[in-house]
Amino acid sequence: MGRKILFVTTDQQRYDAIGCNGGMVARTPVIDALAAQGYRYERAQPQSVVCMPSRSTMLTGQHVSTHGVWMNGVPLPADAPSVAEVLHAAGYRTALIGKPHFEPFLDPFMRFAENRFSREPLTGTHRGFEHFEAATHGGQGMLHYARWLAANHPEVIGMFYPVLDGSLEVNALGGGETGAPQVWENAIPKEWYHTDWVADRTIDWLDGLDADDDWFCWMSFPDPHHPWDPPKSELGRIDWRDVPLPEGYPQTAAEREAILDRKPRHWKAWYEGTLVSNYEAPADWVPATMTADHVREVNQRNAIECELIDEALGRVLAAIEAKGWGDDVDIVFTTDHGEFQGDFGLLFKGPYHVDALMRLPLVWRPAPSSAPAPAAVTRPVGLVDLAPTFCAIAGLPVPEWMEGKPLPSSDTDADARGFERSLTEWDSVLFGVAVHLRTITRDGWVCTTYQKGHSHDGTEGELYSLTDDPLQRVNLWDDPAYAAVRDDLVADLWDHQPAMHQPLRRVEAPV
Amino acid sequence: MTLGSIRHQIRIGRSADDVWARVRDVAGLHTWFPGLTDCQVDGNNRVIFLGSGMAMPEEILVNDDVQRRFQYRITAPIFRHHRGTIDVIELGADECMVVYSTEADPRTMALTIGGGTAGALDELKRQMEEHH
């Protein structure tokens, strides 16, 4: 009998959303306790700041260019390499419960397997998972959670925020007490909300296993990704008026505009509502209209969703203890990418490679039976390192097709094994608006080079010192004093950046 | 303006006439468009049935044997505008190019339908070249 693996992901969660990383709004005692018992990573980064590419990296252990899922709407081929396949072949029982998103959700033709499994039960495995129960952010659609609601609680389906508007764009509709975009009062009982459903289904699957089974369970919560519509019954946890404005939120319009003016032009163009470069934010919402109270209420709802996740995780851990597995389970907690939540006067996400979207919570609590020495790791690691880590936990060799390395247990370990840099990519082409970014994080710098696109001529970039400018407000790209640093980072980036998969995979849907 | 316009194309190693014979068969679309389960035709009206169970009414606008051009529009209320165009263009005696264009308002539907049309072209090529 080997070590079992509970892989816990959230969707679109910031580094500072949890208490052990300095978060001051949400109470996350369960995750904080795991961090105290294991490894807490202070510079964990995604290889993409949107869902499908980032999740494909988690599953394959490959950079975005290698697996080829370069944007939402590009499906990961069903026969793509998968760490779940490796573990299942080694005898692990495998499950994915919650949000998968390796294939597009908008699928009226039902061409993609993930959308069919709620009607055509899985036979064999899919991507190495023998059990697959899917959910996403609302109560409608073709996934298991939506069908469970339709069968058991149809009266609550209409209580969720309408994710798409009448034009099938991401909705800009505001709600709550401030009218903040994608904030909503959802009258659904807490126990029917998708966070509890994901935990319930996970506990049910674990209950069906034999005591001596080895298992890998990916428990994937759809929250705290917008819409911010947690159960109304929970809103009393935090008064939005008491939520402090984030350090990254410039409080005057003049300050916001001065900061954005120092960045490549698509930043300010989005802020002013003159350019929407991707499908990841409401097309009809203008960030410049956002007020400080909007930011407070968004962050209140977001924090409540984080608390619900923490509590749901606590229930699952209690069930694991009750099964007698407590000493033999590794728990890895992270997310796919971040969220602005007011930084720079922005919300949501997009082609913006800064800490709001790129610095992630990552906690690995190794099985207590392995007697880990708790540590905070400051060296850069990536989600590309997760799949190799799962192989290492299972005592399996890391397949050659994986591009990451098992996560380090300390900075000393990281230095010995060459954890020097993290790479992040962005490519989008939406109705003629093309944006292409390549980013390296190394030696306390984050450096992004832009390729030619709709708003860029290929000479632009961003360079920030994470030490001197942790909010990434002063772009040093064009500062002659830092030209050597910039050039060294860009050269190193291209030395390590894999070439894009050819032929380029096709966009099959908006998301 | 929320019009979305998407174009996909593919080379097929069969004569334009052979490929056009499949494309112009308005009742047979589901045999080469993955994700469709059936088509029902009544005059210039066609209803396609999607894998999700959705029925989508369409109006056939052009079925031109001379230009080898087929055009139709989806008339379901969710579309403020839709125009689908399939052109079969001769490249040689045994080779042609098929271009499948989709324009739609809301534009999101152009991406969603367009993904399906790209898969349809792949399947059309596979069938035409395998059965040569």
Interface residues (C-beta under 8 A of the other chain):
Chain A: G73 P104 L106 D107 P108 F109 M110 R111 R116 M142 L164 G166 S167 L168 E169 Y279 F431 R506 V507 E508 A509 P510
Chain B: T2 G4 S5 P34 G35 L36 L50 G51 S52 M54 I78 D105 P106 R107 T108 M109 L111 T112 G115 G116 A118 G119
